[in-house]
Amino acid sequence: MATFTAWIFLLFTSLCWAQVEMREPPPRRSKFSKAYMSSDDVDYNMKSPLGGKIGYPCRNTTAGPIQGTLVAGQDLKVFFDGTATRQGGDCQFAISYDNGTSFAVLWDKLGNCFLDTVNGGYEIPIPDRLPASKEAVFAWTFIPTGGSRSYYMNCADVRVENYGKQEAYTGKELLVVNVPGKPSL
């Protein structure tokens, strides 16, 4: 009976946990980054939610090498590794110009995130007037719909290119919940 109970527990928790991480652009300390792999500075626990020692923002990581480029007015292809909850959830994709102190949302995928990805990812529309920057932080967050309502976050250090008109970007504030010091859902 104990073996059956343990099997049911493992099955249930595997359906509730996100078990997914951003693959492209590679997040800080990701196994998908050549820079982090070559410096042996990889976090092999990137699929775990924030909480405890893994804090907000960006899993308590510091800025690292540039891992990708956002081009104003073009879509950014974001890909994921792993499996997601079967019930989907809420994803937000955001940008920070102050190393994660504040984030402005670029795109929401609410309710059915991961239920309709194209080739394991999404094309995120980048606003055509997004300001250029040599150092910015691109973030992905996920809150599963069913089971655990944990908060998942990966951040990638990026540059932003814009060869046209630029304005301060004032997208809505990133929703941050279910982590210490923030509201709970």
DRENLUMBA-591278 format. One line per 8 residues: number of its first residue (from 1); their letters; for each residue x, y, z of N, C-alpha, C. Coordinates in steps of 0.02 Angstrom, whole numbers, always signed. Example, Ala and Ser with C-alpha at 12.3 -4.5 7.8 and 13.67 -1.06 7.14 Angstrom:
BEGIN
1> as> +660,-284,+390,+615,-225,+390,+660,-165,+390 ~ +642,-112,+354,+684,-53,+357,+645,+2,+394 .
***
This chain:
BEGIN
1> matftawi> +41,-60,+0,+0,+0,+0,+43,+63,+0 ~ +99,+63,+38,+142,+121,+41,+172,+136,-27 ~ +191,+84,-64,+218,+93,-131,+166,+124,-177 ~ +104,+100,-174,+50,+127,-215,+38,+201,-197 ~ +37,+217,-133,+26,+286,-111,+83,+331,-136 ~ +144,+308,-131,+201,+347,-156,+196,+357,-231 ~ +176,+307,-267,+168,+313,-340,+115,+364,-357 ~ +58,+363,-322,+4,+411,-334,+29,+482,-318 .
9> fllftslc> +66,+489,-263,+94,+555,-245,+140,+581,-300 ~ +185,+539,-324,+231,+560,-377,+194,+578,-441 ~ +144,+539,-458,+104,+554,-518,+69,+621,-510 ~ +37,+632,-453,+1,+695,-442,+48,+755,-443 ~ +104,+750,-409,+149,+808,-406,+181,+820,-474 ~ +192,+769,-514,+221,+781,-580,+173,+818,-624 ~ +108,+812,-612,+59,+848,-651,+50,+919,-626 ~ +70,+933,-565,+59,+999,-536,+120,+1045,-544 .
17> waqvemre> +179,+1019,-544,+238,+1060,-550,+250,+1079,-622 ~ +278,+1137,-632,+288,+1161,-700,+339,+1119,-738 ~ +395,+1103,-707,+447,+1063,-738,+467,+1090,-806 ~ +473,+1155,-810,+491,+1187,-872,+537,+1247,-858 ~ +581,+1261,-905,+625,+1319,-899,+633,+1350,-968 ~ +651,+1413,-968,+664,+1447,-1031,+730,+1419,-1059 ~ +729,+1404,-1124,+789,+1378,-1157,+822,+1432,-1201 ~ +781,+1472,-1234,+805,+1524,-1279,+762,+1586,-1271 .
25> ppprrskf> +790,+1643,-1254,+861,+1653,-1240,+881,+1618,-1175 ~ +943,+1595,-1170,+964,+1559,-1110,+963,+1604,-1048 ~ +930,+1580,-995,+928,+1619,-933,+995,+1621,-897 ~ +998,+1664,-848,+1057,+1667,-804,+1070,+1597,-774 ~ +1132,+1576,-778,+1157,+1513,-750,+1126,+1451,-781 ~ +1103,+1456,-843,+1069,+1401,-877,+1118,+1352,-910 ~ +1098,+1289,-910,+1136,+1238,-945,+1133,+1248,-1021 ~ +1088,+1291,-1044,+1082,+1304,-1116,+1127,+1362,-1139 .
33> skaymssd> +1165,+1390,-1092,+1210,+1445,-1108,+1282,+1420,-1113 ~ +1314,+1431,-1169,+1384,+1412,-1176,+1428,+1448,-1126 ~ +1412,+1511,-1112,+1452,+1550,-1065,+1450,+1520,-995 ~ +1391,+1503,-971,+1385,+1475,-904,+1413,+1404,-901 ~ +1404,+1366,-954,+1432,+1298,-956,+1508,+1300,-955 ~ +1538,+1345,-993,+1611,+1347,-997,+1642,+1373,-931 ~ +1604,+1413,-893,+1631,+1436,-829,+1609,+1392,-771 ~ +1575,+1338,-786,+1551,+1290,-736,+1509,+1325,-682 .
41> dvdynmks> +1466,+1370,-704,+1422,+1408,-658,+1349,+1396,-678 ~ +1328,+1333,-674,+1262,+1313,-697,+1217,+1294,-638 ~ +1156,+1318,-642,+1104,+1299,-593,+1063,+1244,-626 ~ +1070,+1183,-603,+1033,+1127,-633,+963,+1120,-602 ~ +942,+1169,-565,+877,+1168,-532,+833,+1225,-559 ~ +842,+1243,-622,+807,+1301,-651,+732,+1290,-659 ~ +709,+1228,-655,+638,+1214,-663,+599,+1218,-598 ~ +633,+1235,-544,+598,+1239,-480,+568,+1309,-470 .
49> plggkigy> +515,+1313,-430,+483,+1378,-418,+525,+1421,-371 ~ +508,+1485,-368,+540,+1530,-321,+515,+1514,-251 ~ +556,+1528,-202,+538,+1516,-132,+599,+1492,-95 ~ +601,+1503,-30,+659,+1483,+10,+720,+1521,-13 ~ +773,+1485,-31,+836,+1517,-53,+832,+1541,-125 ~ +782,+1521,-162,+774,+1542,-232,+726,+1600,-233 ~ +753,+1661,-233,+712,+1720,-222,+696,+1761,-284 ~ +652,+1808,-272,+632,+1856,-323,+677,+1917,-316 .
57> pcrnttag> +698,+1948,-370,+686,+1929,-440,+741,+1883,-466 ~ +727,+1852,-520,+777,+1815,-560,+815,+1762,-521 ~ +780,+1730,-473,+809,+1675,-436,+871,+1696,-395 ~ +873,+1761,-375,+929,+1789,-338,+995,+1786,-376 ~ +992,+1787,-442,+1053,+1785,-482,+1075,+1856,-499 ~ +1140,+1864,-512,+1166,+1928,-532,+1173,+1931,-608 ~ +1181,+1991,-634,+1188,+2000,-706,+1248,+1960,-731 ~ +1239,+1934,-792,+1292,+1895,-823,+1302,+1915,-895 .
65> piqgtlva> +1330,+1870,-935,+1343,+1886,-1005,+1278,+1895,-1044 ~ +1280,+1937,-1095,+1222,+1947,-1139,+1207,+1881,-1175 ~ +1144,+1861,-1173,+1124,+1796,-1201,+1077,+1801,-1261 ~ +1059,+1862,-1280,+1015,+1870,-1337,+1003,+1943,-1352 ~ +968,+1955,-1408,+953,+2023,-1430,+880,+2029,-1446 ~ +848,+2079,-1418,+780,+2097,-1436,+785,+2154,-1486 ~ +747,+2150,-1540,+746,+2202,-1591,+677,+2234,-1591 ~ +676,+2299,-1577,+612,+2335,-1575,+574,+2325,-1640 .
73> gqdlkvff> +509,+2309,-1634,+466,+2300,-1692,+467,+2230,-1721 ~ +508,+2186,-1694,+511,+2117,-1718,+491,+2069,-1662 ~ +471,+2009,-1680,+454,+1958,-1631,+518,+1925,-1604 ~ +517,+1909,-1540,+571,+1871,-1509,+546,+1800,-1500 ~ +583,+1752,-1527,+565,+1682,-1518,+592,+1657,-1452 ~ +546,+1636,-1409,+564,+1610,-1343,+545,+1536,-1341 ~ +594,+1494,-1324,+582,+1422,-1322,+592,+1396,-1251 ~ +561,+1339,-1237,+562,+1310,-1170,+586,+1238,-1173 .
81> dgtatrqg> +609,+1214,-1117,+631,+1145,-1109,+591,+1114,-1052 ~ +568,+1053,-1063,+532,+1017,-1010,+459,+1010,-1026 ~ +423,+988,-975,+351,+978,-982,+316,+1027,-935 ~ +257,+1046,-955,+218,+1094,-915,+159,+1058,-884 ~ +124,+1094,-841,+63,+1066,-813,+13,+1054,-869 ~ -28,+1004,-861,-77,+988,-913,-134,+1038,-915 ~ -141,+1078,-862,-196,+1125,-859,-175,+1195,-881 ~ -113,+1204,-901,-90,+1270,-922,-79,+1316,-863 .
89> gdcqfais> -84,+1380,-877,-73,+1430,-825,-63,+1498,-856 ~ -34,+1543,-816,-24,+1612,-838,+50,+1626,-846 ~ +69,+1648,-905,+138,+1669,-919,+140,+1743,-932 ~ +193,+1774,-911,+207,+1843,-930,+280,+1847,-953 ~ +291,+1890,-1001,+357,+1903,-1029,+369,+1978,-1019 ~ +426,+1995,-989,+436,+2064,-968,+508,+2087,-980 ~ +518,+2152,-975,+584,+2183,-984,+599,+2227,-924 ~ +663,+2227,-905,+687,+2271,-851,+748,+2308,-876 .
97> ydngtsfa> +750,+2372,-863,+808,+2413,-879,+849,+2430,-817 ~ +828,+2404,-759,+863,+2419,-696,+884,+2356,-659 ~ +905,+2305,-696,+929,+2242,-670,+879,+2206,-626 ~ +815,+2211,-642,+764,+2173,-607,+731,+2208,-549 ~ +747,+2270,-537,+712,+2308,-485,+639,+2317,-504 ~ +628,+2332,-567,+559,+2338,-593,+555,+2306,-661 ~ +497,+2278,-677,+485,+2246,-742,+422,+2275,-773 ~ +423,+2283,-839,+364,+2304,-876,+346,+2246,-923 .
105> vlwdklgn> +283,+2226,-923,+261,+2169,-962,+261,+2186,-1037 ~ +290,+2141,-1076,+289,+2146,-1149,+230,+2108,-1178 ~ +214,+2050,-1148,+162,+2007,-1176,+137,+1959,-1122 ~ +71,+1948,-1121,+38,+1901,-1076,+13,+1841,-1114 ~ +15,+1784,-1084,-19,+1724,-1109,-55,+1696,-1049 ~ -118,+1717,-1041,-155,+1701,-981,-202,+1642,-991 ~ -202,+1599,-941,-249,+1542,-939,-225,+1480,-975 ~ -200,+1488,-1035,-182,+1428,-1073,-108,+1426,-1093 .
113> cfldtvng> -66,+1458,-1055,+6,+1456,-1071,+30,+1384,-1071 ~ +67,+1367,-1120,+96,+1300,-1133,+47,+1251,-1162 ~ -16,+1269,-1170,-64,+1223,-1201,-64,+1232,-1277 ~ -34,+1285,-1302,-36,+1299,-1374,+31,+1326,-1400 ~ +86,+1303,-1373,+150,+1327,-1398,+161,+1303,-1469 ~ +201,+1340,-1506,+220,+1321,-1573,+293,+1299,-1571 ~ +305,+1235,-1584,+372,+1206,-1581,+406,+1218,-1514 ~ +367,+1216,-1460,+395,+1223,-1393,+408,+1294,-1371 .
121> gyeipipd> +376,+1342,-1403,+388,+1412,-1384,+335,+1459,-1409 ~ +349,+1523,-1400,+305,+1577,-1421,+346,+1630,-1457 ~ +313,+1668,-1499,+343,+1727,-1529,+316,+1788,-1492 ~ +360,+1821,-1457,+341,+1878,-1414,+349,+1943,-1454 ~ +294,+1980,-1462,+300,+2043,-1499,+338,+2095,-1458 ~ +389,+2123,-1488,+430,+2174,-1455,+406,+2243,-1481 ~ +384,+2287,-1437,+359,+2352,-1458,+409,+2390,-1502 ~ +383,+2423,-1553,+428,+2457,-1601,+463,+2518,-1572 .
129> rlpaskea> +441,+2544,-1516,+474,+2602,-1486,+511,+2584,-1421 ~ +522,+2520,-1410,+559,+2498,-1350,+629,+2529,-1351 ~ +650,+2561,-1297,+716,+2594,-1297,+774,+2545,-1304 ~ +824,+2566,-1341,+885,+2526,-1349,+923,+2524,-1283 ~ +959,+2469,-1273,+999,+2462,-1212,+1053,+2409,-1224 ~ +1112,+2422,-1198,+1165,+2372,-1202,+1156,+2318,-1149 ~ +1118,+2333,-1096,+1107,+2285,-1042,+1035,+2292,-1017 ~ +995,+2240,-1028,+927,+2237,-1003,+915,+2166,-979 .
137> vfawtfip> +860,+2156,-945,+842,+2089,-921,+774,+2070,-951 ~ +773,+2013,-985,+711,+1985,-1012,+689,+1931,-964 ~ +626,+1934,-942,+601,+1886,-893,+540,+1848,-918 ~ +536,+1785,-898,+477,+1744,-909,+453,+1721,-840 ~ +387,+1727,-828,+358,+1701,-766,+300,+1656,-782 ~ +285,+1610,-736,+231,+1562,-746,+199,+1546,-679 ~ +132,+1546,-679,+93,+1524,-622,+45,+1470,-648 ~ +53,+1408,-626,+9,+1354,-650,-63,+1366,-630 .
145> tggsrsyy> -109,+1344,-672,-180,+1350,-658,-202,+1301,-604 ~ -182,+1239,-610,-203,+1188,-563,-147,+1166,-517 ~ -165,+1133,-464,-116,+1107,-417,-79,+1163,-382 ~ -13,+1158,-379,+28,+1207,-346,+22,+1274,-382 ~ +12,+1328,-346,+9,+1395,-376,+76,+1429,-367 ~ +129,+1391,-370,+197,+1417,-361,+213,+1467,-416 ~ +264,+1507,-404,+286,+1559,-450,+353,+1539,-480 ~ +356,+1534,-545,+416,+1515,-581,+443,+1575,-619 .
153> mncadvrv> +509,+1582,-621,+539,+1640,-655,+608,+1622,-680 ~ +622,+1640,-742,+689,+1638,-771,+703,+1706,-801 ~ +766,+1727,-797,+786,+1792,-824,+847,+1783,-869 ~ +847,+1818,-925,+904,+1817,-972,+930,+1888,-981 ~ +995,+1895,-979,+1026,+1959,-993,+1028,+1969,-1069 ~ +1001,+2025,-1091,+994,+2038,-1162,+1014,+2110,-1178 ~ +1022,+2122,-1242,+1027,+2191,-1267,+965,+2205,-1306 ~ +947,+2268,-1312,+889,+2289,-1350,+914,+2336,-1405 .
161> enygkqea> +896,+2320,-1467,+915,+2362,-1524,+853,+2398,-1549 ~ +861,+2462,-1565,+808,+2501,-1594,+840,+2555,-1637 ~ +825,+2553,-1702,+854,+2600,-1749,+804,+2654,-1770 ~ +746,+2655,-1737,+695,+2703,-1753,+679,+2747,-1693 ~ +618,+2770,-1691,+596,+2813,-1636,+591,+2773,-1571 ~ +615,+2801,-1517,+615,+2767,-1452,+578,+2809,-1401 ~ +542,+2774,-1358,+507,+2807,-1302,+516,+2764,-1240 ~ +510,+2795,-1183,+512,+2756,-1121,+456,+2705,-1123 .
169> ytgkellv> +471,+2643,-1106,+420,+2591,-1108,+384,+2587,-1041 ~ +319,+2592,-1043,+279,+2592,-982,+226,+2538,-984 ~ +246,+2478,-999,+199,+2422,-997,+175,+2411,-926 ~ +124,+2370,-919,+98,+2357,-851,+151,+2321,-809 ~ +144,+2329,-744,+190,+2299,-696,+182,+2223,-695 ~ +237,+2188,-689,+238,+2115,-685,+200,+2092,-622 ~ +158,+2042,-630,+122,+2012,-573,+171,+1968,-535 ~ +180,+1982,-471,+225,+1942,-429,+186,+1920,-369 .
177> vnvpgkps> +174,+1854,-363,+134,+1826,-308,+165,+1761,-285 ~ +143,+1739,-227,+160,+1673,-199,+235,+1664,-187 ~ +268,+1719,-172,+338,+1717,-151,+344,+1759,-87 ~ +393,+1746,-45,+398,+1784,+18,+396,+1860,+6 ~ +356,+1893,+46,+350,+1965,+42,+301,+1991,-10 ~ +269,+1946,-46,+221,+1966,-97,+153,+1934,-82 ~ +99,+1960,-112,+33,+1931,-101,+28,+1859,-123 ~ -20,+1823,-96,-33,+1753,-115,-99,+1749,-153 .
185> l> -100,+1703,-200,-162,+1690,-237,-199,+1632,-204 .
***
